[in-house]
């Protein structure tokens, strides 16, 4: 019966690991399974607890740092969803101004508007996504390297609105 409690504890810890993804609970899962094995082999609760603790501590001190280094789990944020589109280039497919327009972004067509109210981007221009507002990409001229002499002649450079 004690082995069953260790296995239940391992499942609970595994569920927590799924939500936090930091490999701490994963090492505790292995410790709980080791405690379960000690129970199945007839060890009393003290032996089970010591086995689970030792295996968990070895996992935390030795195995987890190796896995974190291998998979770079901690300290790394990967943008997903619409946040992943911020900073990407986009191609104008319908003139973009502060009032609206359309861009091709990451293979999809998005509604867009200019971040600068005075900028208008012509069809075919390359723009830079500065933000996502709902389902609208907010765009600006792409950043230009200071040593680029042709920067002013770029088709991505905004033109002044007519009138």
DSSP file (Angstrom, degrees, kcal/mol; ACC not computed):
  #  RESIDUE AA STRUCTURE BP1 BP2  ACC     N-H-->O    O-->H-N    N-H-->O    O-->H-N    TCO  KAPPA ALPHA  PHI   PSI    X-CA   Y-CA   Z-CA
    1    1 A X     >        0   0    0      0, 0.0     4,-1.4     0, 0.0     3,-0.2   0.000 360.0 360.0 360.0 -35.8    0.0    0.0    0.0
    2    2 A X  H  >  +     0   0    0      1,-0.2     4,-1.9     2,-0.2     5,-0.2   0.870 360.0  57.5 -63.1 -36.6    2.9    2.4    0.8
    3    3 A X  H  > S+     0   0    0      1,-0.2     4,-2.1     2,-0.2    -1,-0.2   0.884 102.6  55.0 -61.9 -37.7    4.2    1.9   -2.8
    4    4 A X  H  > S+     0   0    0      1,-0.2     4,-2.5     2,-0.2    -1,-0.2   0.894 105.8  51.4 -62.8 -40.4    0.8    3.1   -4.1
    5    5 A X  H  X S+     0   0    0     -4,-1.4     4,-2.6     2,-0.2    -1,-0.2   0.893 109.1  50.7 -64.5 -39.1    1.1    6.4   -2.1
    6    6 A X  H  X S+     0   0    0     -4,-1.9     4,-2.2     2,-0.2    -1,-0.2   0.909 111.3  48.4 -63.5 -40.7    4.6    7.0   -3.5
    7    7 A X  H  X S+     0   0    0     -4,-2.1     4,-2.2     2,-0.2    -2,-0.2   0.899 110.6  50.5 -66.9 -40.7    3.3    6.5   -7.0
    8    8 A X  H  X S+     0   0    0     -4,-2.5     4,-2.3     1,-0.2    -2,-0.2   0.929 110.6  50.0 -61.9 -43.7    0.3    8.8   -6.4
    9    9 A X  H  X S+     0   0    0     -4,-2.6     4,-2.6     1,-0.2    -2,-0.2   0.894 108.2  53.4 -59.9 -39.6    2.8   11.4   -5.1
   10   10 A X  H  X S+     0   0    0     -4,-2.2     4,-2.4     1,-0.2    -1,-0.2   0.898 108.3  49.6 -62.9 -40.6    4.9   10.9   -8.2
   11   11 A X  H  X S+     0   0    0     -4,-2.2     4,-2.2     2,-0.2    -1,-0.2   0.900 110.6  49.8 -65.4 -40.1    1.8   11.6  -10.4
   12   12 A X  H  X S+     0   0    0     -4,-2.3     4,-1.9     2,-0.2    -2,-0.2   0.937 112.8  46.8 -63.2 -45.4    1.0   14.8   -8.5
   13   13 A X  H  X S+     0   0    0     -4,-2.6     4,-2.3     1,-0.2    -2,-0.2   0.880 110.0  53.5 -64.0 -37.8    4.6   16.0   -8.8
   14   14 A X  H  X S+     0   0    0     -4,-2.4     4,-1.8     1,-0.2    -1,-0.2   0.893 106.9  52.4 -64.1 -38.6    4.6   15.2  -12.5
   15   15 A X  H  X S+     0   0    0     -4,-2.2     4,-1.0     1,-0.2    -1,-0.2   0.897 109.3  49.2 -63.0 -39.9    1.4   17.2  -12.9
   16   16 A X  H  X S+     0   0    0     -4,-1.9     4,-2.0     1,-0.2     3,-0.5   0.895 107.3  55.3 -65.5 -39.2    3.2   20.2  -11.2
   17   17 A X  H  X S+     0   0    0     -4,-2.3     4,-2.8     1,-0.2    -1,-0.2   0.873 101.0  59.2 -61.5 -36.6    6.2   19.8  -13.5
   18   18 A X  H  < S+     0   0    0     -4,-1.8    -1,-0.2     1,-0.2    -2,-0.2   0.867 110.6  42.4 -60.2 -35.6    4.0   20.1  -16.5
   19   19 A X  H  < S+     0   0    0     -4,-1.0    -2,-0.2    -3,-0.5    -1,-0.2   0.830 124.8  31.0 -83.0 -32.7    2.8   23.5  -15.4
   20   20 A X  H  < S-     0   0    0     -4,-2.0    -2,-0.2     0, 0.0    -3,-0.2   0.761  79.0-161.0-100.4 -26.8    6.2   25.0  -14.2
   21   21 A X     <  +     0   0    0     -4,-2.8    -3,-0.1    -5,-0.3    -4,-0.1   0.875  50.6 121.5  49.1  49.3    8.6   23.2  -16.6
   22   22 A X  S    S-     0   0    0     -5,-0.1    -1,-0.1    52,-0.0    52,-0.1   0.347  75.4-122.7-119.7   5.0   11.7   23.9  -14.5
   23   23 A X  S  > S+     0   0    0     -6,-0.2     4,-1.1     1,-0.1     5,-0.1   0.453  86.0 105.4  69.0   4.3   12.8   20.3  -13.9
   24   24 A X  H  > S+     0   0    0      2,-0.2     4,-1.6     1,-0.1     3,-0.3   0.951  83.8  41.7 -74.1 -51.7   12.7   20.5  -10.1
   25   25 A X  H  > S+     0   0    0      1,-0.2     4,-2.1     2,-0.2    -1,-0.1   0.820 108.8  62.4 -66.0 -28.6    9.5   18.5   -9.8
   26   26 A X  H  > S+     0   0    0      1,-0.2     4,-1.6     2,-0.2    -1,-0.2   0.902 104.1  46.8 -61.9 -40.9   10.7   16.1  -12.4
   27   27 A X  H  X S+     0   0    0     -4,-1.1     4,-1.8    -3,-0.3    -1,-0.2   0.853 110.6  53.0 -70.0 -32.8   13.7   15.1  -10.2
   28   28 A X  H  X S+     0   0    0     -4,-1.6     4,-2.6     2,-0.2    -2,-0.2   0.834 103.7  57.7 -68.9 -31.6   11.3   14.8   -7.2
   29   29 A X  H  X S+     0   0    0     -4,-2.1     4,-2.4     2,-0.2    -2,-0.2   0.938 106.2  48.3 -60.2 -47.1    9.1   12.4   -9.4
   30   30 A X  H  X S+     0   0    0     -4,-1.6     4,-1.9     1,-0.2    -2,-0.2   0.893 111.2  51.3 -62.4 -39.2   12.1   10.2   -9.8
   31   31 A X  H  X S+     0   0    0     -4,-1.8     4,-2.2     2,-0.2    -1,-0.2   0.913 109.2  49.9 -62.7 -43.2   12.7   10.3   -6.0
   32   32 A X  H  X S+     0   0    0     -4,-2.6     4,-2.0     1,-0.2    -2,-0.2   0.887 109.8  50.7 -64.1 -38.6    9.1    9.4   -5.3
   33   33 A X  H  X S+     0   0    0     -4,-2.4     4,-2.1     2,-0.2    -1,-0.2   0.865 108.4  52.5 -66.8 -34.7    9.4    6.5   -7.7
   34   34 A X  H  X S+     0   0    0     -4,-1.9     4,-2.2     2,-0.2    -2,-0.2   0.891 108.2  51.2 -66.0 -38.8   12.6    5.3   -5.9
   35   35 A X  H  X S+     0   0    0     -4,-2.2     4,-1.9     2,-0.2    -2,-0.2   0.877 108.7  52.0 -62.6 -37.8   10.7    5.5   -2.6
   36   36 A X  H  X S+     0   0    0     -4,-2.0     4,-2.3     2,-0.2    -2,-0.2   0.902 108.2  50.4 -64.1 -41.8    8.0    3.4   -4.2
   37   37 A X  H  X S+     0   0    0     -4,-2.1     4,-1.8     1,-0.2    -2,-0.2   0.904 108.6  52.2 -63.7 -40.8   10.6    0.8   -5.3
   38   38 A X  H  <>S+     0   0    0     -4,-2.2     5,-2.5     1,-0.2    -1,-0.2   0.886 109.5  50.3 -62.1 -37.8   12.0    0.7   -1.7
   39   39 A X  H ><5S+     0   0    0     -4,-1.9     3,-1.4     1,-0.2    -2,-0.2   0.905 109.0  51.0 -66.0 -41.3    8.4    0.1   -0.5
   40   40 A X  H 3<5S+     0   0    0     -4,-2.3    -1,-0.2     1,-0.3    -2,-0.2   0.824 106.3  55.5 -65.3 -30.7    7.9   -2.8   -2.9
   41   41 A X  T 3<5S-     0   0    0     -4,-1.8    -1,-0.3    -5,-0.2    -2,-0.2   0.430 125.4-102.1 -83.2   1.7   11.2   -4.3   -1.8
   42   42 A X  T < 5 +     0   0    0     -3,-1.4    -3,-0.2     1,-0.3    -2,-0.1   0.542  67.5 152.3  96.0   7.4   10.0   -4.4    1.8
   43   43 A X      < -     0   0    0     -5,-2.5    -1,-0.3    -6,-0.2    -2,-0.0  -0.410  44.3-118.2 -70.5 146.7   11.8   -1.4    3.3
   44   44 A X     >  -     0   0    0     -2,-0.1     4,-2.3     1,-0.1     3,-0.3  -0.191  39.1 -88.3 -75.3 178.2   10.1    0.4    6.2
   45   45 A X  H  > S+     0   0    0      1,-0.2     4,-2.9     2,-0.2     5,-0.2   0.847 126.9  55.9 -60.7 -35.6    9.0    4.1    5.9
   46   46 A X  H  > S+     0   0    0      2,-0.2     4,-2.5     1,-0.2    -1,-0.2   0.926 109.8  45.3 -62.4 -44.3   12.4    5.4    7.1
   47   47 A X  H  > S+     0   0    0     -3,-0.3     4,-2.5     2,-0.2    -2,-0.2   0.904 113.8  50.3 -64.6 -41.9   14.2    3.5    4.3
   48   48 A X  H  X S+     0   0    0     -4,-2.3     4,-2.7     2,-0.2    -2,-0.2   0.929 112.5  46.1 -61.9 -46.3   11.6    4.6    1.7
   49   49 A X  H  X S+     0   0    0     -4,-2.9     4,-2.6     2,-0.2    -2,-0.2   0.903 113.6  48.1 -66.4 -41.8   12.0    8.3    2.8
   50   50 A X  H  X S+     0   0    0     -4,-2.5     4,-2.8    -5,-0.2     5,-0.2   0.920 112.9  49.0 -64.9 -42.2   15.8    8.2    2.8
   51   51 A X  H  X S+     0   0    0     -4,-2.5     4,-2.4     2,-0.2     5,-0.3   0.942 113.3  46.2 -61.0 -48.3   15.8    6.5   -0.6
   52   52 A X  H  X S+     0   0    0     -4,-2.7     4,-2.2     1,-0.2    -2,-0.2   0.908 114.8  48.0 -61.5 -41.8   13.4    9.1   -2.0
   53   53 A X  H  X S+     0   0    0     -4,-2.6     4,-2.8    -5,-0.2     5,-0.2   0.932 112.4  47.0 -65.8 -46.7   15.4   12.0   -0.5
   54   54 A X  H  X S+     0   0    0     -4,-2.8     4,-2.5     1,-0.2     5,-0.2   0.933 114.4  46.6 -62.9 -46.2   18.8   10.8   -1.7
   55   55 A X  H  X S+     0   0    0     -4,-2.4     4,-2.2    -5,-0.2    -1,-0.2   0.911 114.3  48.4 -63.4 -41.5   17.6   10.1   -5.2
   56   56 A X  H  X S+     0   0    0     -4,-2.2     4,-2.7    -5,-0.3    -2,-0.2   0.921 112.0  48.4 -64.3 -44.2   15.8   13.5   -5.3
   57   57 A X  H  X S+     0   0    0     -4,-2.8     4,-2.8     2,-0.2     5,-0.3   0.895 111.5  49.4 -64.9 -40.3   18.9   15.4   -4.0
   58   58 A X  H  X>S+     0   0    0     -4,-2.5     4,-2.8    -5,-0.2     5,-1.2   0.914 112.1  49.8 -63.4 -41.1   21.2   13.7   -6.5
   59   59 A X  I  <>S+     0   0    0     -4,-2.2     5,-3.5    -5,-0.2     6,-0.2   0.923 114.4  43.8 -62.2 -43.9   18.7   14.6   -9.2
   60   60 A X  I  <5S+     0   0    0     -4,-2.7     5,-0.4     3,-0.2    -2,-0.2   0.884 121.6  38.6 -68.5 -38.7   18.6   18.2   -8.1
   61   61 A X  I  <5S+     0   0    0     -4,-2.8    -2,-0.2    -5,-0.2    -3,-0.2   0.816 134.6  11.8 -84.6 -30.8   22.3   18.6   -7.5
   62   62 A X  I  X5S+     0   0    0     -4,-2.8     4,-1.1    -5,-0.3    -3,-0.2   0.818 127.5  38.5-114.3 -54.9   23.7   16.6  -10.5
   63   63 A X  I  ><S+     0   0    0     -5,-1.2     4,-2.4     1,-0.2     5,-0.2   0.928 111.0  54.6 -73.7 -46.0   21.1   15.6  -13.1
   64   64 A X  H  ><S+     0   0    0     -5,-3.5     4,-3.0     1,-0.2     5,-0.3   0.919 106.4  50.5 -58.5 -47.5   19.0   18.8  -13.2
   65   65 A X  H  > S+     0   0    0     -5,-0.4     4,-2.3    -6,-0.2    -1,-0.2   0.887 111.6  49.8 -59.2 -36.1   21.9   21.2  -13.9
   66   66 A X  H  X S+     0   0    0     -4,-1.1     4,-2.3     2,-0.2    -1,-0.2   0.917 113.3  45.4 -66.2 -42.1   23.1   19.0  -16.8
   67   67 A X  H  X S+     0   0    0     -4,-2.4     4,-3.1     2,-0.2     5,-0.3   0.900 112.0  51.3 -68.1 -40.3   19.6   18.9  -18.2
   68   68 A X  H  X>S+     0   0    0     -4,-3.0     4,-1.9    -5,-0.2     5,-0.7   0.928 112.9  45.9 -62.3 -43.7   19.1   22.6  -17.8
   69   69 A X  H  <5S+     0   0    0     -4,-2.3    -1,-0.2    -5,-0.3    -2,-0.2   0.904 115.2  47.8 -64.4 -40.5   22.4   23.3  -19.6
   70   70 A X  H  <5S+     0   0    0     -4,-2.3    -2,-0.2     1,-0.2    -1,-0.2   0.920 126.2  26.2 -67.3 -44.7   21.5   20.8  -22.3
   71   71 A X  H  <5S-     0   0    0     -4,-3.1    -1,-0.2    -5,-0.1    -2,-0.2   0.477  95.4-134.4-100.9  -3.2   18.0   22.1  -23.0
   72   72 A X  T  <5 +     0   0    0     -4,-1.9    -3,-0.2    -5,-0.3    -4,-0.1   0.927  45.4 159.4  49.0  54.3   18.5   25.7  -21.8
   73   73 A X    > < +     0   0    0     -5,-0.7     3,-0.6    -6,-0.2     2,-0.2   0.909  47.3  62.3 -74.9 -44.3   15.3   25.6  -19.9
   74   74 A X  T 3  S+     0   0    0      1,-0.2     3,-0.1    -6,-0.1   -52,-0.0  -0.521 103.1  16.4 -89.7 152.2   15.8   28.4  -17.4
   75   75 A X  T 3  S+     0   0    0     -2,-0.2     2,-0.5     1,-0.2    -1,-0.2   0.658  95.5 109.6  72.0  17.9   16.4   32.1  -18.2
   76   76 A X    <   -     0   0    0     -3,-0.6     2,-0.6     2,-0.0    -1,-0.2  -0.975  46.5-167.1-132.2 122.1   15.1   31.9  -21.8
   77   77 A X        -     0   0    0     -2,-0.5     2,-0.6    -3,-0.1    -3,-0.0  -0.923   3.3-164.6-108.1 125.6   11.8   33.4  -23.0
   78   78 A X        -     0   0    0     -2,-0.6     2,-0.1     0, 0.0     6,-0.1  -0.940  19.5-133.2-109.7 117.4   10.5   32.4  -26.3
   79   79 A X        -     0   0    0     -2,-0.6     2,-0.3     4,-0.1    -2,-0.0  -0.445  30.3-179.1 -68.5 138.4    7.8   34.6  -27.7
   80   80 A X    >   +     0   0    0     -2,-0.1     3,-1.0     4,-0.0     4,-0.4  -0.837  42.3  12.2-131.0 170.1    4.8   32.8  -29.1
   81   81 A X  G >  S-     0   0    0     -2,-0.3     3,-0.9     1,-0.2     4,-0.3  -0.297 127.5 -18.3  63.7-144.2    1.6   33.7  -30.7
   82   82 A X  G >  S+     0   0    0      1,-0.2     3,-1.6     2,-0.2     4,-0.5   0.806 132.5  67.2 -68.0 -28.4    1.2   37.3  -31.8
   83   83 A X  G X  S+     0   0    0     -3,-1.0     3,-0.9     1,-0.3    -1,-0.2   0.800  90.8  64.2 -62.0 -27.3    4.1   38.5  -29.5
   84   84 A X  G <  S+     0   0    0     -3,-0.9    -1,-0.3    -4,-0.4    -2,-0.2   0.690  94.3  61.6 -69.7 -17.0    6.5   36.5  -31.8
   85   85 A X  G X  S+     0   0    0     -3,-1.6     3,-2.0    -4,-0.3    44,-0.2   0.675  76.0 105.3 -83.7 -17.5    5.6   38.8  -34.7
   86   86 A X  T <  S+     0   0    0     -3,-0.9    44,-0.2    -4,-0.5     3,-0.1  -0.477  87.5  20.6 -66.7 128.6    6.9   41.9  -33.0
   87   87 A X  T 3  S+     0   0    0     42,-2.8    -1,-0.3     1,-0.4     2,-0.2   0.282  97.3 122.8  95.6  -9.2   10.3   42.9  -34.6
   88   88 A X    <   -     0   0    0     -3,-2.0    41,-2.7    41,-0.1    -1,-0.4  -0.495  64.2-113.7 -83.2 153.7    9.6   40.9  -37.8
   89   89 A X  E     -A  128   0A   0     39,-0.2    17,-0.5    -2,-0.2     2,-0.3  -0.541  32.6-169.2 -80.0 154.8    9.7   42.4  -41.2
   90   90 A X  E     -A  127   0A   0     37,-2.4    37,-3.0    -2,-0.2     2,-0.5  -0.970  18.4-128.6-140.8 155.5    6.5   42.6  -43.2
   91   91 A X  E     -AB 126 104A   0     13,-2.1    13,-3.3    -2,-0.3     2,-0.3  -0.919  26.3-122.9-108.9 129.1    5.7   43.4  -46.9
   92   92 A X  E     + B   0 103A   0     33,-2.8    32,-2.8    -2,-0.5    11,-0.3  -0.549  32.7 170.9 -72.7 126.5    3.0   46.0  -47.6
   93   93 A X  E    S+     0   0A   0      9,-2.2     2,-0.3     1,-0.4    10,-0.2   0.573  74.9  24.7-110.8 -17.2    0.2   44.6  -49.8
   94   94 A X  E    S- B   0 102A   0      8,-1.8     8,-1.9    28,-0.1    -1,-0.4  -0.960 108.6 -82.1-145.4 131.8   -2.2   47.5  -49.5
   95   95 A X  E     -     0   0A   0     -2,-0.3     2,-0.5     6,-0.2    27,-0.2   0.089  47.0-145.6 -38.5 132.0   -1.0   51.0  -48.7
   96   96 A X  E     +F  121   0B   0     25,-2.1    25,-2.9     5,-0.2     5,-0.2  -0.901  31.3 148.1-110.1 128.7   -0.5   51.5  -44.9
   97   97 A X  E >   - B   0 100A   0      3,-2.2    17,-2.0    -2,-0.5     3,-0.6  -0.712  66.9 -78.0-136.6-170.3   -1.1   54.8  -43.2
   98   98 A X  T 3  S+     0   0    0     19,-0.4     3,-0.1    15,-0.3    19,-0.1   0.739 130.2  55.5 -66.6 -20.0   -2.3   55.8  -39.7
   99   99 A X  T 3  S-     0   0    0      1,-0.3     2,-0.3    18,-0.1    -1,-0.2   0.705 120.3 -83.8 -85.9 -21.0   -5.9   54.9  -40.9
  100  100 A X  E <   +B   97   0A   0     -3,-0.6    -3,-2.2    11,-0.0    -1,-0.3  -0.906  48.6 168.6 147.5-175.3   -5.1   51.3  -41.9
  101  101 A X  E     -     0   0A   0     -2,-0.3    11,-2.3    11,-0.2     2,-0.4  -0.943  35.5 -88.9 155.9-170.0   -3.7   49.1  -44.6
  102  102 A X  E     -BC  94 111A   0     -8,-1.9    -9,-2.2    -2,-0.3    -8,-1.8  -0.993  30.7-176.5-137.2 141.4   -2.6   45.4  -45.2
  103  103 A X  E     -BC  92 110A   0      7,-2.5     7,-3.3    -2,-0.4     2,-0.7  -0.953  28.6-124.8-132.9 155.7    0.7   43.7  -44.8
  104  104 A X  E     +BC  91 109A   0    -13,-3.3   -13,-2.1    -2,-0.3     2,-0.5  -0.911  38.7 176.2 -97.9 115.3    2.0   40.2  -45.4
  105  105 A X  E >   - C   0 108A   0      3,-3.6     3,-2.0    -2,-0.7   -15,-0.1  -0.981  62.8 -19.1-129.9 119.8    3.5   39.0  -42.1
  106  106 A X  T 3  S-     0   0    0    -17,-0.5    -1,-0.1    -2,-0.5     3,-0.1   0.864 128.6 -50.0  53.0  40.4    4.9   35.6  -41.4
  107  107 A X  T 3  S+     0   0    0      1,-0.2     2,-0.3    -3,-0.0    -1,-0.3   0.453 122.6  96.8  82.4   0.6    3.0   34.2  -44.4
  108  108 A X  E <  S-C  105   0A   0     -3,-2.0    -3,-3.6     0, 0.0     2,-0.5  -0.908  74.6-118.7-123.4 151.3   -0.3   35.7  -43.4
  109  109 A X  E     -C  104   0A   0     -2,-0.3     2,-0.3    -5,-0.2    -5,-0.2  -0.777  36.7-175.9 -90.4 128.5   -2.1   38.8  -44.4
  110  110 A X  E     -C  103   0A   0     -7,-3.3    -7,-2.5    -2,-0.5     2,-0.2  -0.881  30.5-113.9-121.1 149.7   -2.7   41.2  -41.5
  111  111 A X  E     -Cd 102 136A   0     24,-0.8    26,-2.9    -2,-0.3     2,-0.3  -0.596  47.0-175.0 -73.6 149.7   -4.5   44.5  -41.1
  112  112 A X  E     - d   0 137A   0    -11,-2.3     2,-0.3    24,-0.3   -15,-0.3  -0.954  22.2-168.5-145.7 160.1   -1.9   47.2  -40.3
  113  113 A X  E     - d   0 138A   0     24,-2.0    26,-2.6    -2,-0.3   -15,-0.3  -0.978  34.6 -99.6-147.2 156.5   -1.5   50.8  -39.4
  114  114 A X  E     - d   0 139A   0    -17,-2.0    26,-0.2    -2,-0.3   -17,-0.1  -0.535  14.8-147.3 -78.7 138.1    1.5   53.1  -39.3
  115  115 A X  S    S+     0   0    0     24,-3.4     2,-0.6    -2,-0.2    25,-0.1   0.809  92.7  61.4 -70.6 -29.8    3.1   53.8  -35.9
  116  116 A X  S >  S-     0   0    0     23,-0.4     3,-1.9     1,-0.1    -1,-0.1  -0.885  80.0-148.0 -99.8 116.9    4.0   57.3  -37.2
  117  117 A X  T 3  S+     0   0    0     -2,-0.6   -19,-0.4     1,-0.3    -1,-0.1   0.743  97.6  50.1 -58.0 -23.2    0.8   59.2  -38.0
  118  118 A X  T 3  S+     0   0    0    -21,-0.1    43,-0.7   -20,-0.1     2,-0.3   0.548  92.4  95.3 -92.8  -6.3    2.6   61.1  -40.8
  119  119 A X  E <   -G  160   0C   0     -3,-1.9     2,-0.4    41,-0.1   -21,-0.2  -0.663  48.0-175.7 -91.9 139.9    4.1   58.0  -42.5
  120  120 A X  E     -G  159   0C   0     39,-1.2    39,-2.3    -2,-0.3     2,-0.5  -1.000  11.6-153.1-130.1 131.0    2.5   56.2  -45.4
  121  121 A X  B     -F   96   0B   0    -25,-2.9   -25,-2.1    -2,-0.4    37,-0.1  -0.912  13.3-136.4-110.8 128.4    4.0   53.0  -46.8
  122  122 A X    >   -     0   0    0     -2,-0.5     3,-2.0    33,-0.3   -30,-0.2  -0.333  37.1 -79.7 -78.8 160.0    3.5   52.1  -50.5
  123  123 A X  T 3  S+     0   0    0      1,-0.3   -30,-0.2   -30,-0.1    -1,-0.1  -0.351 119.2  26.3 -57.0 134.2    2.6   48.6  -51.8
  124  124 A X  T 3  S+     0   0    0    -32,-2.8    -1,-0.3     1,-0.3   -31,-0.1   0.237  89.7 131.6  94.7 -12.6    5.7   46.5  -51.9
  125  125 A X    <   -     0   0    0     -3,-2.0   -33,-2.8    30,-0.1     2,-0.5  -0.396  56.7-126.7 -72.4 149.7    7.6   48.3  -49.2
  126  126 A X  E     -A   91   0A   0    -35,-0.2    16,-0.6    -3,-0.1     2,-0.3  -0.860  33.5-178.2 -96.1 130.3    9.2   46.4  -46.4
  127  127 A X  E     -AE  90 141A   0    -37,-3.0   -37,-2.4    -2,-0.5     2,-0.5  -0.764  24.4-121.7-124.3 170.8    8.2   47.5  -42.9
  128  128 A X  E     -AE  89 140A   0     12,-3.2    12,-2.1    -2,-0.3     2,-0.6  -0.958  22.5-128.5-117.5 126.7    9.1   46.6  -39.4
  129  129 A X  E     + E   0 139A   0    -41,-2.7   -42,-2.8    -2,-0.5    10,-0.2  -0.646  28.9 173.7 -78.2 119.9    6.4   45.4  -36.9
  130  130 A X  E     -     0   0A   0      8,-2.9     2,-0.3    -2,-0.6     9,-0.2   0.673  63.8  -8.5 -98.9 -21.4    6.7   47.4  -33.7
  131  131 A X  E     - E   0 138A   0      7,-1.4     7,-2.8   -46,-0.1     2,-0.5  -0.981  56.1-126.8-165.0 162.5    3.6   46.1  -31.9
  132  132 A X  E     - E   0 137A   0     -2,-0.3     2,-0.6     5,-0.2     5,-0.2  -0.991  20.7-171.7-119.0 122.5    0.5   44.0  -32.3
  133  133 A X  E >   - E   0 136A   0      3,-3.1     3,-1.6    -2,-0.5     2,-0.6  -0.880  63.9 -58.5-116.1  97.0   -2.8   45.7  -31.3
  134  134 A X  T 3  S-     0   0    0     -2,-0.6   -52,-0.0     1,-0.3     0, 0.0  -0.581 121.0 -19.5  68.4-117.0   -5.5   43.1  -31.3
  135  135 A X  T 3  S+     0   0    0     -2,-0.6   -24,-0.8    -3,-0.1     2,-0.5   0.074 121.1  96.6-107.7  21.8   -5.5   41.8  -34.9
  136  136 A X  E <   -dE 111 133A   0     -3,-1.6    -3,-3.1   -26,-0.1     2,-0.5  -0.945  65.8-141.0-117.6 129.9   -3.6   44.8  -36.3
  137  137 A X  E     -dE 112 132A   0    -26,-2.9   -24,-2.0    -2,-0.5     2,-0.6  -0.772  13.2-147.0 -86.1 126.0    0.1   45.0  -36.9
  138  138 A X  E     -dE 113 131A   0     -7,-2.8    -8,-2.9    -2,-0.5    -7,-1.4  -0.855  28.3-171.6 -93.1 122.1    1.5   48.4  -36.0
  139  139 A X  E     +dE 114 129A   0    -26,-2.6   -24,-3.4    -2,-0.6   -23,-0.4  -0.775  19.0 175.6-122.7 159.3    4.4   49.1  -38.4
  140  140 A X  E     - E   0 128A   0    -12,-2.1   -12,-3.2    -2,-0.3     3,-0.1  -0.898  48.7 -67.9-145.8 173.0    7.2   51.5  -39.0
  141  141 A X  E     - E   0 127A   0     -2,-0.3   -14,-0.2   -14,-0.2    16,-0.1  -0.415  64.6-100.6 -62.9 142.6   10.1   51.9  -41.3
  142  142 A X        -     0   0    0    -16,-0.6    -1,-0.1     1,-0.1     2,-0.1  -0.311  44.8 -91.9 -65.1 150.4   12.7   49.2  -40.7
  143  143 A X        -     0   0    0     -3,-0.1     2,-0.4     1,-0.1    -1,-0.1  -0.388  44.1-147.1 -62.2 139.0   15.8   50.2  -38.7
  144  144 A X        -     0   0    0     -3,-0.1     2,-0.2    -2,-0.1    -1,-0.1  -0.914  14.0-118.3-114.3 135.0   18.6   51.3  -41.0
  145  145 A X    >   -     0   0    0     -2,-0.4     3,-1.9     1,-0.1     6,-0.1  -0.497  24.3-128.2 -67.2 137.6   22.3   50.9  -40.3
  146  146 A X  T 3  S+     0   0    0      1,-0.3    -1,-0.1    -2,-0.2     5,-0.1   0.751 106.1  58.3 -62.0 -24.2   24.0   54.3  -40.0
  147  147 A X  T 3  S+     0   0    0      4,-0.0     2,-0.9     2,-0.0    -1,-0.3   0.393  77.6 108.9 -87.0   5.2   26.7   53.3  -42.6
  148  148 A X    X   -     0   0    0     -3,-1.9     3,-1.3     1,-0.2     4,-0.2  -0.719  47.3-172.1 -86.5 105.6   24.1   52.6  -45.3
  149  149 A X  T 3  S+     0   0    0     -2,-0.9     3,-0.5     1,-0.3    -1,-0.2   0.754  83.6  55.8 -69.6 -22.5   24.4   55.4  -47.9
  150  150 A X  T >  S+     0   0    0      1,-0.2     3,-1.0     2,-0.1     4,-0.3   0.268  73.6 109.1 -92.3  13.0   21.3   54.2  -49.8
  151  151 A X  G X  S+     0   0    0     -3,-1.3     3,-1.2     1,-0.3    -1,-0.2   0.867  75.4  52.7 -59.3 -37.9   19.1   54.4  -46.8
  152  152 A X  G 3  S+     0   0    0     -3,-0.5    -1,-0.3     1,-0.2    -2,-0.1   0.757 107.5  52.0 -70.4 -23.0   17.2   57.4  -48.1
  153  153 A X  G <  S+     0   0    0     -3,-1.0    -1,-0.2    -4,-0.1    -2,-0.2   0.351  80.7 126.2 -94.4   6.3   16.4   55.7  -51.4
  154  154 A X    X   -     0   0    0     -3,-1.2     3,-1.4    -4,-0.3   -29,-0.0  -0.376  64.2-134.9 -66.7 140.1   15.0   52.6  -49.7
  155  155 A X  T 3  S+     0   0    0      1,-0.3   -33,-0.3   -31,-0.1    -1,-0.1   0.663 105.2  63.4 -67.8 -12.9   11.4   51.6  -50.9
  156  156 A X  T 3  S+     0   0    0    -31,-0.2    -1,-0.3   -35,-0.1     2,-0.1   0.612  75.2 109.9 -85.0 -11.9   10.6   51.1  -47.2
  157  157 A X  S <  S-     0   0    0     -3,-1.4    -5,-0.0    -6,-0.1   -30,-0.0  -0.435  77.7-114.1 -64.4 132.6   11.2   54.7  -46.4
  158  158 A X        -     0   0    0     -2,-0.1     2,-0.3   -37,-0.1   -37,-0.2  -0.350  26.3-144.0 -68.9 148.7    7.9   56.3  -45.6
  159  159 A X  E     -G  120   0C   0    -39,-2.3   -39,-1.2    -3,-0.1     2,-0.2  -0.790  24.9-101.3-107.8 157.1    6.6   59.0  -47.9
  160  160 A X  E     -G  119   0C   0     -2,-0.3   -41,-0.1   -41,-0.1   -42,-0.1  -0.535  44.3-102.4 -76.0 140.6    4.7   62.0  -46.8
  161  161 A X        -     0   0    0    -43,-0.7     2,-0.2    -2,-0.2    -1,-0.1  -0.283  39.2-111.3 -62.4 148.0    0.9   61.9  -47.3
  162  162 A X              0   0    0      1,-0.2    -1,-0.1    -3,-0.1    -3,-0.0  -0.484 360.0 360.0 -79.5 148.8   -0.4   63.8  -50.2
  163  163 A X              0   0    0     -2,-0.2    -1,-0.2     0, 0.0    -2,-0.1   0.450 360.0 360.0  96.4 360.0   -2.6   66.8  -49.8
